[in-house]
Amino acid sequence: MTLTVRVLSPDKTVWDAAAEEVVLPSTTGQLGILSGHAPLLTALDTGVMRVRPSKNQDWVAIALLGGFAEVEQNEVTILVNSAERGDKINLDEARTAFNEAQTRLNQISAGDRLAQIKATQAFKRARARFQAAGGV
């Protein structure tokens, strides 16, 4: 038995296919989903989702930029602010953006809370894209 997995962002459908297994970046840690999983609604953090279409295929990485996932009756619906398949991301550009975001985060002064929050979010987005593209 397989799962039906849909990853939907406001502007496009990133994934809509059957899968054997899904690993989600929930706000409480990595969450694995197999067929027969109990009903679930969870918040997603910025990170990398991994989908295995079948036992004979490699994992597909998708960078998610926050959202929610619902699991019910072997259907996984993922609603996100933005998402991008790892195989569509340029690894060199993602590496550069990740390094720049890391440098900016390290240069923020401890007293500037708003700048820290913005830099942390930018870093998490850059890291997710870099990891989905095959880096780190």
N, C-alpha and C positions, 0 to 999 in steps of 0.2 A: 504494500500500500504506500502511496506517495502523498506528498503535501502539494497543495496548490499555493504558490507564493506570488504575491503582488507587492511591488514597491512603487508607491505613487507619490509624486511630488506635485506641487501646484501647476507646473508647466509641462509635465510629461510622465509617462509610465516608464520606469527604469527597468523593471523586471516583471514579467507575467508568464510564468511557466511552472511546470511540475518540478519538484525537487525531492530528494531523499532526506536531506538534513539541512537545517539552517542554524547559524550561530549569530545571535544578535548582541549588540553592545547596549545592554540595558543600563539604567542609571545605578543599578546595584551590582553590576558586573556582567560577565559574559553569560548568555542564556542559550542553551541548546534546545532545539525543537526537532522532534521526530514525529512520525505519524502516530496517532493515538494520544497526543499530548492533551492534558487537561485544558479546559478553557482558561484563557489568560488575557489580561489587558495590562500592558506595561509601558512606561515611559522609556524612550530611547535616548541615550547620550550621543554626542558626536563621537563617531568611531567607525570601525570597519565591520560590516556585516559579511558573513561568508555563507555561500549557498553551494551545496553539492547537488547538481542536477540528477546524477545517478551514481551508482556505486562504481561504475567504470569511467567516470569523468572526473577531471580535476575540479577543485573548489574555484568558485568565482567570487572575487572580492568586490564589494560595493561600499564606497564611502558614504556614510549617512551623516547628515548634519542636524541631528535632533528630530524628535517626533514621537510617534506612538506605534505600538504593534498590538494587534488583536489575533489571538489564536482560538479557532473554534471549528470543530468538526473537520479537521485536517486542512483547514484553510488558514493561511497566515497573510494578514493584510497589514501592510506597513505604510503609514502615512507620515511623510517627512517634509521638513522645510525645503530640503535640497538633497539630491543624491546623484552619485556619479559612479559608473562602473569603472573598476580599476584598469581594465584593458583599454579604456578610452582616455586615460590620463597619461600625459607625457611625463615619464619618470624624471628626466632632468629638470623640467620646470617645477615639478612637485618637490624635488630635493632642494632646489634653490629657494622656493617659497617656505619650506620647512625650516631651513637654516636661517633665513631672514626673520621669520616669526620667533624662532628660539632666541636669536640675538636681541630682538626688540623686547621680548619678555624679560630677559636677563638684565636689561638696561633700565627697567622701570624702577623708580624709587619706591621704597616700602610705604611711604606716606600717601602716595597717589593711588587710592583705592579704585577709582573709576578707570584709570589707565591700566591698572593691573587686571581688572576684569576683562576689558576689551582685548588686551594683549593675550590673556589666557585663552579666550574664545578663538582668537585668530590662530594661536598656536595649535589648539585642538583641531581646528578645521584643516590646517596645513599638514599636521601629523596624520590625520585620517586619510587625506588624499595621497600622501606619500606612501603610507602603509598599503593602501589599496592598489597603488601602482606597482607594488613589489619592493618598495624600500623598507628599511629598518628591519 
